[in-house]
């Protein structure tokens, strides 16, 4: 995957030269659970910053994760069916889609040396979002946003997706992604055993994945997921 990420980074650096100096290049990276979108996005940003700057220079690219727009556990408690909301945490309706759209709109504003745009991240220790955890500054000309729903075709998500310059979809079959997820849930401790891992993958993760497949804006690029031996079921 590193070689693919390096090629994509070169593409972004070159494309950045074609847009006005007052604008940003916005990239959304999506894919069903276990497609490898987070790893790819992180690698691409790392390569962009490596090839676009010299020693001591400011970074050109910033990485933002959609997980920061998860609704808090307290907000899920206020749902008509709190148990369902918690069980399905990770579905698109358990995110603050409107706030995500406003964030992407803010990135479309002309660059200002003094302005700082912030984004939340997800605190896995607290199991809730951490507000203003990521700072996007004027030197961040490329912003890569990774997550399941970065460019859904439904309201309000589509308003953000249509503002992205690049919409990259990491392709993987549902069967292969499910196998990766089951093993990942066991290795990470998210599930206490194989039975719970299978339940989580089949009853929450993959329904979310199928929703993405059925409701996504046309990608500008499809990227084949590279097999990760760590998550291959023996």
C-alpha positions in Angstrom: 0.0 0.0 0.0 2.9 2.3 0.6 3.8 2.4 -3.1 0.2 3.3 -4.0 0.2 6.0 -1.4 3.5 7.4 -2.8 2.0 7.6 -6.3 -1.2 9.3 -5.0 0.9 11.8 -3.0 2.8 12.8 -6.1 -0.5 13.2 -7.9 -1.8 15.6 -5.2 1.4 17.6 -5.0 1.3 18.1 -8.8 -2.4 18.9 -8.8 -1.9 21.5 -6.1 0.2 23.5 -8.5 -2.9 23.9 -10.8 -5.2 25.6 -8.2 -5.1 29.2 -7.0 -2.8 30.0 -4.0 -5.8 31.1 -2.0 -7.5 27.7 -2.2 -7.1 24.3 -0.7 -7.2 20.8 -2.3 -9.7 18.7 -0.5 -9.6 14.9 -0.7 -12.1 12.5 0.8 -11.1 8.9 1.3 -13.9 6.4 1.9 -14.6 2.7 1.8 -16.5 0.0 3.7 -15.1 -1.0 7.2 -11.7 -2.8 7.0 -11.0 -1.5 3.5 -7.8 0.1 4.6 -8.9 3.7 4.0 -7.5 5.0 7.3 -4.0 3.5 6.6 -4.0 4.7 3.1 -5.0 8.3 4.1 -2.3 8.4 6.7 0.4 7.2 4.3 -0.7 9.6 1.6 -0.5 12.6 4.0 2.9 11.4 5.2 4.3 11.2 1.7 2.9 14.6 0.7 4.6 16.2 3.6 7.8 14.4 2.9 8.1 15.3 -0.8 6.6 18.9 -0.6 8.8 20.4 2.1 12.4 20.7 3.1 13.9 20.6 6.6 12.1 22.9 9.0 9.3 23.7 6.5 5.7 23.8 7.4 3.6 20.8 6.5 1.5 21.0 3.3 -1.0 18.3 4.2 -3.3 17.7 7.1 -5.3 14.5 8.0 -8.8 14.7 9.5 -10.8 11.6 10.6 -14.5 11.6 10.3 -14.8 9.7 13.6 -14.5 13.1 15.4 -18.1 13.8 14.4 -19.5 10.8 16.3 -22.4 11.8 18.5 -21.4 11.6 22.2 -22.6 8.8 24.4 -24.8 11.4 26.2 -26.4 12.3 22.9 -27.0 8.7 22.1 -28.7 8.3 25.5 -31.2 10.9 24.4 -32.4 8.9 21.4 -35.9 7.4 21.5 -34.2 4.0 21.7 -30.9 4.5 23.4 -29.9 0.8 23.3 -30.3 0.7 19.6 -28.4 4.0 19.2 -25.5 2.6 21.2 -25.6 -0.8 19.5 -25.5 0.8 16.1 -22.9 3.5 16.9 -21.0 3.9 13.7 -24.1 4.1 11.5 -24.4 7.4 9.6 -27.3 8.6 11.8 -25.0 8.4 14.9 -22.8 11.1 13.5 -23.3 14.9 13.4 -23.5 15.2 9.6 -24.5 18.8 9.7 -21.4 19.8 11.6 -19.2 17.8 9.2 -20.7 19.7 6.3 -20.0 23.0 7.9 -16.4 22.0 8.5 -15.9 21.2 4.8 -17.6 24.5 3.8 -15.1 26.3 6.0 -12.2 24.7 4.2 -13.6 26.2 1.0 -13.2 29.7 2.2 -10.2 31.7 0.8 -7.0 31.2 2.8 -6.1 33.7 5.5 -2.8 33.7 7.3 -4.4 34.4 10.7 -7.3 32.0 10.5 -7.3 28.5 12.1 -10.0 26.0 11.4 -10.4 23.2 13.9 -11.8 19.7 13.7 -12.7 17.2 16.4 -11.0 13.8 16.8 -12.2 10.7 18.6 -10.7 9.9 22.0 -10.8 6.1 22.3 -10.0 6.2 26.0 -13.0 8.4 26.7 -15.0 6.7 23.9 -16.2 10.2 22.8 -15.2 13.0 20.5 -12.5 15.5 21.5 -13.5 19.0 20.2 -11.0 21.2 18.4 -8.3 18.5 18.5 -7.0 19.1 15.0 -5.9 22.5 13.7 -5.9 23.4 10.0 -3.7 26.4 9.3 -3.0 28.4 6.2 0.0 26.3 5.2 -2.2 23.2 5.1 -3.0 23.5 1.4 -4.1 19.8 1.1 -6.6 18.4 3.6 -7.4 14.7 3.5 -10.6 13.6 5.2 -11.0 9.8 5.8 -14.0 8.0 7.0 -17.0 5.9 6.1 -19.3 8.7 5.1 -17.1 11.4 3.7 -19.1 11.6 0.5 -22.5 9.9 0.9 -25.1 10.8 -1.7 -27.8 11.7 0.9 -28.5 14.8 2.9 -26.7 16.4 4.6 -23.6 14.5 3.6 -23.8 15.1 -0.1 -23.3 18.8 0.4 -19.8 18.1 1.8 -19.0 15.4 -0.7 -19.8 17.7 -3.7 -17.2 20.2 -2.3 -14.4 17.7 -2.4 -11.9 18.0 -5.2 -11.1 14.3 -5.0 -13.3 11.4 -3.8 -11.3 8.3 -3.4 -13.0 4.9 -2.7 -11.0 2.0 -1.5 -12.5 -1.1 -3.0 -12.8 -4.4 -1.3 -15.4 -7.2 -1.4 -17.8 -7.5 1.5 -16.7 -11.1 2.2 -13.0 -10.1 2.5 -13.8 -7.1 4.6 -15.9 -9.2 7.0 -13.0 -11.7 7.4 -10.6 -8.9 8.2 -13.1 -7.3 10.7 -13.7 -10.5 12.6 -10.0 -11.0 13.2 -9.4 -7.3 13.9 -12.1 -7.3 16.6 -10.6 -10.2 18.4 -7.0 -9.0 18.1 -7.9 -5.4 19.3 -10.1 -6.7 22.1 -13.2 -4.9 20.8 -14.9 -8.3 21.0 -14.3 -10.8 23.8 -14.4 -13.8 21.6 -14.9 -15.0 18.0 -18.7 -15.3 18.4 -19.0 -11.6 19.4 -16.6 -10.5 16.7 -18.7 -12.2 14.1 -21.9 -10.7 15.5 -20.3 -7.2 15.4 -19.1 -7.6 11.9 -22.3 -8.9 10.5 -24.8 -6.9 12.5 -23.2 -3.5 12.6 -20.1 -3.0 10.5 -21.3 -4.7 7.3 -24.7 -3.1 7.3 -22.9 0.2 7.5 -20.7 -0.9 4.6 -23.6 -1.9 2.5 -25.2 1.4 3.1 -22.1 3.1 1.8 -22.1 0.9 -1.3 -25.8 1.9 -2.0 -25.5 5.6 -1.1 -22.3 7.1 -2.3 -21.4 9.9 -4.7 -19.4 8.9 -7.8 -15.8 8.5 -6.8 -13.2 10.3 -8.8 -10.8 7.4 -8.2 -11.2 3.7 -7.1 -8.3 2.2 -5.3 -8.0 -1.6 -4.9 -7.5 -2.5 -1.2 -4.2 -4.3 -0.6 -4.4 -7.4 1.6 -3.1 -6.9 5.1 -1.8 -10.2 6.5 -2.5 -9.1 10.0 -6.2 -9.3 9.3 -6.3 -12.4 7.2 -8.2 -15.2 8.8 -6.2 -18.4 8.7 
